[in-house]
Amino acid sequence: MLKYPIEFSAEAVSNSGIKVLWTGRSQEQEMQLSIPPEFNGPGGGLSPEDLFNQALANCFLATFKVYAENSKLNYDQVMVFSKLKVDLDDQKRPMMKECSIVAKIVAPSHPERALLLAKKASESGFILNSVKTHCQFEFQIVERIDGLPVA
């Protein structure tokens, strides 16, 4: 049983200048970060937009994995592909407007159950439910060919 509240920490340190990459750290994992070229930065590191997109995609993936494990659903892989669209809101402020997520579930033991669990995960992920960003999902069951998953 989980005990709430649960806290997660992050840190980031940067020198002056828009073209300067910086270091972020979470869970003792270090990453290079940068302002993306789309916002006149140098690129070359993960941007806050990349991290937001990753958070949405991996929230779905982690939630699906928990539901599959609890439901005794076996599968070979889950592949998640996401695209984040940054656009202006009604007041002309940039925002994370929408995210398209395609989840391919490779060789599930029960395809119908896999689709139901994917839908449930898309509706109940903690991060997915904490943002204003509209997320659209597509779920696909993918079979194997000659022992290798189809990408």
C-alpha atoms as an extended CHARMM CRD file, in Angstrom:
* protein
*
       151  EXT
         1         1  MET       CA              0.0000000000        0.0000000000        0.0000000000  PROA      1               0.0000000000
         2         2  LEU       CA              1.3160000000        3.4010000000       -0.9600000000  PROA      2               0.0000000000
         3         3  LYS       CA              1.5790000000        6.1170000000        1.6360000000  PROA      3               0.0000000000
         4         4  TYR       CA              0.8540000000        9.6750000000        0.4870000000  PROA      4               0.0000000000
         5         5  PRO       CA              2.1500000000       12.2900000000        0.1170000000  PROA      5               0.0000000000
         6         6  ILE       CA              5.1080000000       11.1150000000       -1.9640000000  PROA      6               0.0000000000
         7         7  GLU       CA              7.8100000000       13.6230000000       -2.8400000000  PROA      7               0.0000000000
         8         8  PHE       CA             10.2650000000       13.7230000000       -5.7470000000  PROA      8               0.0000000000
         9         9  SER       CA             13.2160000000       16.1180000000       -5.9740000000  PROA      9               0.0000000000
        10        10  ALA       CA             14.9740000000       17.7270000000       -8.9040000000  PROA      10              0.0000000000
        11        11  GLU       CA             17.7470000000       20.2670000000       -9.2880000000  PROA      11              0.0000000000
        12        12  ALA       CA             19.1380000000       22.3130000000      -12.1440000000  PROA      12              0.0000000000
        13        13  VAL       CA             22.1810000000       24.5950000000      -12.3480000000  PROA      13              0.0000000000
        14        14  SER       CA             23.1500000000       26.8960000000      -15.2230000000  PROA      14              0.0000000000
        15        15  ASN       CA             25.5900000000       29.6580000000      -16.0020000000  PROA      15              0.0000000000
        16        16  SER       CA             24.4140000000       32.8860000000      -17.6300000000  PROA      16              0.0000000000
        17        17  GLY       CA             23.3400000000       33.0360000000      -21.2960000000  PROA      17              0.0000000000
        18        18  ILE       CA             20.5970000000       31.6620000000      -23.5340000000  PROA      18              0.0000000000
        19        19  LYS       CA             23.0990000000       29.5880000000      -25.5670000000  PROA      19              0.0000000000
        20        20  VAL       CA             24.5580000000       27.8490000000      -22.5070000000  PROA      20              0.0000000000
        21        21  LEU       CA             23.5360000000       24.2490000000      -21.8140000000  PROA      21              0.0000000000
        22        22  TRP       CA             22.9210000000       23.3180000000      -18.1860000000  PROA      22              0.0000000000
        23        23  THR       CA             22.7510000000       20.2610000000      -15.9790000000  PROA      23              0.0000000000
        24        24  GLY       CA             19.6600000000       18.8170000000      -14.3720000000  PROA      24              0.0000000000
        25        25  ARG       CA             19.5360000000       16.0030000000      -11.8660000000  PROA      25              0.0000000000
        26        26  SER       CA             16.8120000000       13.6960000000      -10.5780000000  PROA      26              0.0000000000
        27        27  GLN       CA             17.1860000000       10.4250000000       -8.6850000000  PROA      27              0.0000000000
        28        28  GLU       CA             20.9900000000       10.7320000000       -8.9910000000  PROA      28              0.0000000000
        29        29  GLN       CA             20.6070000000       10.7290000000      -12.7980000000  PROA      29              0.0000000000
        30        30  GLU       CA             22.2170000000       13.6810000000      -14.5470000000  PROA      30              0.0000000000
        31        31  MET       CA             21.0660000000       15.1130000000      -17.8810000000  PROA      31              0.0000000000
        32        32  GLN       CA             22.1090000000       17.8860000000      -20.2300000000  PROA      32              0.0000000000
        33        33  LEU       CA             19.4070000000       20.4710000000      -20.8140000000  PROA      33              0.0000000000
        34        34  SER       CA             19.0570000000       23.3410000000      -23.2400000000  PROA      34              0.0000000000
        35        35  ILE       CA             16.6730000000       25.7990000000      -24.7520000000  PROA      35              0.0000000000
        36        36  PRO       CA             15.4980000000       24.2740000000      -28.0450000000  PROA      36              0.0000000000
        37        37  PRO       CA             16.2850000000       25.9270000000      -31.4070000000  PROA      37              0.0000000000
        38        38  GLU       CA             12.5560000000       26.6040000000      -31.8120000000  PROA      38              0.0000000000
        39        39  PHE       CA             12.9300000000       29.1400000000      -28.9670000000  PROA      39              0.0000000000
        40        40  ASN       CA             16.2680000000       30.5340000000      -30.2480000000  PROA      40              0.0000000000
        41        41  GLY       CA             18.3540000000       28.2700000000      -28.0670000000  PROA      41              0.0000000000
        42        42  PRO       CA             21.2540000000       26.0680000000      -29.1230000000  PROA      42              0.0000000000
        43        43  GLY       CA             19.5620000000       22.6810000000      -28.7520000000  PROA      43              0.0000000000
        44        44  GLY       CA             21.9260000000       19.8300000000      -27.9980000000  PROA      44              0.0000000000
        45        45  GLY       CA             20.2260000000       18.8490000000      -24.7510000000  PROA      45              0.0000000000
        46        46  LEU       CA             16.7790000000       17.9370000000      -23.5330000000  PROA      46              0.0000000000
        47        47  SER       CA             14.4160000000       20.8900000000      -23.3350000000  PROA      47              0.0000000000
        48        48  PRO       CA             11.6550000000       21.4230000000      -20.7780000000  PROA      48              0.0000000000
        49        49  GLU       CA              9.2590000000       20.5810000000      -23.6290000000  PROA      49              0.0000000000
        50        50  ASP       CA             11.0840000000       17.2700000000      -24.2260000000  PROA      50              0.0000000000
        51        51  LEU       CA             10.8160000000       16.4410000000      -20.5300000000  PROA      51              0.0000000000
        52        52  PHE       CA              7.1060000000       17.3220000000      -20.4620000000  PROA      52              0.0000000000
        53        53  ASN       CA              6.4790000000       15.1070000000      -23.5040000000  PROA      53              0.0000000000
        54        54  GLN       CA              8.4900000000       12.2950000000      -21.8860000000  PROA      54              0.0000000000
        55        55  ALA       CA              6.4990000000       12.7000000000      -18.6680000000  PROA      55              0.0000000000
        56        56  LEU       CA              3.1940000000       12.2390000000      -20.5110000000  PROA      56              0.0000000000
        57        57  ALA       CA              4.3690000000        9.2600000000      -22.5940000000  PROA      57              0.0000000000
        58        58  ASN       CA              6.0590000000        7.5130000000      -19.6980000000  PROA      58              0.0000000000
        59        59  CYS       CA              3.1980000000        8.1740000000      -17.2990000000  PROA      59              0.0000000000
        60        60  PHE       CA              1.0040000000        6.1870000000      -19.6860000000  PROA      60              0.0000000000
        61        61  LEU       CA              3.6480000000        3.4690000000      -20.0830000000  PROA      61              0.0000000000
        62        62  ALA       CA              4.2780000000        3.0650000000      -16.3540000000  PROA      62              0.0000000000
        63        63  THR       CA              0.5470000000        2.9850000000      -15.5740000000  PROA      63              0.0000000000
        64        64  PHE       CA             -0.0420000000        0.3840000000      -18.2910000000  PROA      64              0.0000000000
        65        65  LYS       CA              2.7980000000       -1.7640000000      -16.9300000000  PROA      65              0.0000000000
        66        66  VAL       CA              1.2840000000       -1.7020000000      -13.4200000000  PROA      66              0.0000000000
        67        67  TYR       CA             -2.1910000000       -2.5920000000      -14.7080000000  PROA      67              0.0000000000
        68        68  ALA       CA             -0.8140000000       -5.3620000000      -16.9300000000  PROA      68              0.0000000000
        69        69  GLU       CA              1.1970000000       -6.8380000000      -14.0640000000  PROA      69              0.0000000000
        70        70  ASN       CA             -1.7810000000       -6.7250000000      -11.7010000000  PROA      70              0.0000000000
        71        71  SER       CA             -4.0020000000       -8.3100000000      -14.3760000000  PROA      71              0.0000000000
        72        72  LYS       CA             -1.4430000000      -11.0010000000      -15.2300000000  PROA      72              0.0000000000
        73        73  LEU       CA             -1.3060000000       -9.7890000000      -18.8430000000  PROA      73              0.0000000000
        74        74  ASN       CA              1.8230000000      -10.9650000000      -20.6270000000  PROA      74              0.0000000000
        75        75  TYR       CA              3.2850000000       -9.0850000000      -23.6090000000  PROA      75              0.0000000000
        76        76  ASP       CA              6.6660000000       -8.8060000000      -25.2930000000  PROA      76              0.0000000000
        77        77  GLN       CA              6.9580000000       -5.0190000000      -25.4780000000  PROA      77              0.0000000000
        78        78  VAL       CA              5.0710000000       -1.7760000000      -25.3030000000  PROA      78              0.0000000000
        79        79  MET       CA              6.3000000000        0.9190000000      -27.6720000000  PROA      79              0.0000000000
        80        80  VAL       CA              5.0850000000        4.4640000000      -27.0850000000  PROA      80              0.0000000000
        81        81  PHE       CA              5.4760000000        7.2610000000      -29.6270000000  PROA      81              0.0000000000
        82        82  SER       CA              4.3750000000       10.7700000000      -28.6920000000  PROA      82              0.0000000000
        83        83  LYS       CA              4.2660000000       14.2060000000      -30.2950000000  PROA      83              0.0000000000
        84        84  LEU       CA              3.7390000000       17.3550000000      -28.2770000000  PROA      84              0.0000000000
        85        85  LYS       CA              2.2350000000       20.4560000000      -29.8550000000  PROA      85              0.0000000000
        86        86  VAL       CA              3.0640000000       23.8430000000      -28.3160000000  PROA      86              0.0000000000
        87        87  ASP       CA              0.5750000000       26.5080000000      -29.3920000000  PROA      87              0.0000000000
        88        88  LEU       CA             -1.0680000000       29.6840000000      -28.1320000000  PROA      88              0.0000000000
        89        89  ASP       CA             -4.0210000000       29.6310000000      -25.7570000000  PROA      89              0.0000000000
        90        90  ASP       CA             -7.0340000000       31.9580000000      -26.0050000000  PROA      90              0.0000000000
        91        91  GLN       CA             -5.0340000000       34.7410000000      -24.3520000000  PROA      91              0.0000000000
        92        92  LYS       CA             -2.1300000000       34.2970000000      -26.8180000000  PROA      92              0.0000000000
        93        93  ARG       CA              0.1610000000       32.6620000000      -24.2390000000  PROA      93              0.0000000000
        94        94  PRO       CA              2.2650000000       29.6640000000      -25.3090000000  PROA      94              0.0000000000
        95        95  MET       CA              1.1490000000       26.4070000000      -23.7340000000  PROA      95              0.0000000000
        96        96  MET       CA              1.5060000000       22.6600000000      -24.1410000000  PROA      96              0.0000000000
        97        97  LYS       CA             -1.6740000000       22.4500000000      -26.2050000000  PROA      97              0.0000000000
        98        98  GLU       CA             -1.9690000000       18.7760000000      -27.1380000000  PROA      98              0.0000000000
        99        99  CYS       CA             -0.1110000000       15.5070000000      -27.1950000000  PROA      99              0.0000000000
       100       100  SER       CA             -0.6810000000       12.5570000000      -29.5300000000  PROA      100             0.0000000000
       101       101  ILE       CA              0.3400000000        9.2180000000      -28.0930000000  PROA      101             0.0000000000
       102       102  VAL       CA              0.4630000000        5.9720000000      -30.0690000000  PROA      102             0.0000000000
       103       103  ALA       CA              0.9800000000        2.8410000000      -27.9970000000  PROA      103             0.0000000000
       104       104  LYS       CA              1.8730000000       -0.4210000000      -29.7290000000  PROA      104             0.0000000000
       105       105  ILE       CA              1.4660000000       -3.4930000000      -27.5480000000  PROA      105             0.0000000000
       106       106  VAL       CA              3.5090000000       -6.3430000000      -28.9820000000  PROA      106             0.0000000000
       107       107  ALA       CA              2.2060000000       -9.9100000000      -28.7260000000  PROA      107             0.0000000000
       108       108  PRO       CA             -0.1110000000       -9.5980000000      -25.7060000000  PROA      108             0.0000000000
       109       109  SER       CA             -1.4380000000      -12.8500000000      -24.2560000000  PROA      109             0.0000000000
       110       110  HSD       CA             -4.9810000000      -11.3980000000      -24.3280000000  PROA      110             0.0000000000
       111       111  PRO       CA             -5.3300000000       -8.6490000000      -26.9770000000  PROA      111             0.0000000000
       112       112  GLU       CA             -8.7860000000       -7.4950000000      -25.8620000000  PROA      112             0.0000000000
       113       113  ARG       CA             -7.6520000000       -7.1500000000      -22.2510000000  PROA      113             0.0000000000
       114       114  ALA       CA             -4.5090000000       -5.3090000000      -23.4090000000  PROA      114             0.0000000000
       115       115  LEU       CA             -6.6690000000       -2.7210000000      -25.1960000000  PROA      115             0.0000000000
       116       116  LEU       CA             -8.9140000000       -2.3030000000      -22.1440000000  PROA      116             0.0000000000
       117       117  LEU       CA             -5.9200000000       -1.8410000000      -19.8540000000  PROA      117             0.0000000000
       118       118  ALA       CA             -4.3510000000        0.6580000000      -22.2660000000  PROA      118             0.0000000000
       119       119  LYS       CA             -7.5580000000        2.7000000000      -22.2560000000  PROA      119             0.0000000000
       120       120  LYS       CA             -7.7280000000        2.5250000000      -18.4600000000  PROA      120             0.0000000000
       121       121  ALA       CA             -4.0800000000        3.6280000000      -18.1850000000  PROA      121             0.0000000000
       122       122  SER       CA             -4.7050000000        6.5660000000      -20.5170000000  PROA      122             0.0000000000
       123       123  GLU       CA             -7.5720000000        7.7310000000      -18.2980000000  PROA      123             0.0000000000
       124       124  SER       CA             -5.9380000000        7.2770000000      -14.9030000000  PROA      124             0.0000000000
       125       125  GLY       CA             -2.2360000000        8.1360000000      -15.1110000000  PROA      125             0.0000000000
       126       126  PHE       CA             -1.2540000000       10.5610000000      -12.3360000000  PROA      126             0.0000000000
       127       127  ILE       CA              0.6070000000       12.9930000000      -14.5660000000  PROA      127             0.0000000000
       128       128  LEU       CA             -1.8750000000       12.6580000000      -17.4310000000  PROA      128             0.0000000000
       129       129  ASN       CA             -4.6210000000       13.7130000000      -15.0020000000  PROA      129             0.0000000000
       130       130  SER       CA             -2.5720000000       16.6130000000      -13.6110000000  PROA      130             0.0000000000
       131       131  VAL       CA             -2.0980000000       18.6770000000      -16.7660000000  PROA      131             0.0000000000
       132       132  LYS       CA             -4.2860000000       20.8650000000      -18.9650000000  PROA      132             0.0000000000
       133       133  THR       CA             -2.7370000000       19.3980000000      -22.1210000000  PROA      133             0.0000000000
       134       134  HSD       CA             -5.2430000000       17.4920000000      -24.2470000000  PROA      134             0.0000000000
       135       135  CYS       CA             -3.9050000000       13.9790000000      -24.8800000000  PROA      135             0.0000000000
       136       136  GLN       CA             -5.1440000000       11.8430000000      -27.7650000000  PROA      136             0.0000000000
       137       137  PHE       CA             -4.3940000000        8.1280000000      -27.7200000000  PROA      137             0.0000000000
       138       138  GLU       CA             -4.2190000000        5.4120000000      -30.3410000000  PROA      138             0.0000000000
       139       139  PHE       CA             -3.7100000000        1.8160000000      -29.2630000000  PROA      139             0.0000000000
       140       140  GLN       CA             -2.4350000000       -0.9240000000      -31.5740000000  PROA      140             0.0000000000
       141       141  ILE       CA             -1.9220000000       -4.6240000000      -31.0520000000  PROA      141             0.0000000000
       142       142  VAL       CA              1.1670000000       -5.7240000000      -32.9540000000  PROA      142             0.0000000000
       143       143  GLU       CA              1.9730000000       -9.3480000000      -33.7370000000  PROA      143             0.0000000000
       144       144  ARG       CA              5.4020000000      -10.8630000000      -34.1500000000  PROA      144             0.0000000000
       145       145  ILE       CA              7.0650000000      -11.7660000000      -37.4310000000  PROA      145             0.0000000000
       146       146  ASP       CA              9.8100000000      -14.4270000000      -37.3810000000  PROA      146             0.0000000000
       147       147  GLY       CA             10.3180000000      -13.9200000000      -33.6620000000  PROA      147             0.0000000000
       148       148  LEU       CA             10.9220000000      -10.1890000000      -33.9780000000  PROA      148             0.0000000000
       149       149  PRO       CA              8.4420000000       -7.4950000000      -33.0090000000  PROA      149             0.0000000000
       150       150  VAL       CA              7.0560000000       -5.3270000000      -35.7940000000  PROA      150             0.0000000000
       151       151  ALA       CA              7.9880000000       -1.6690000000      -35.3130000000  PROA      151             0.0000000000
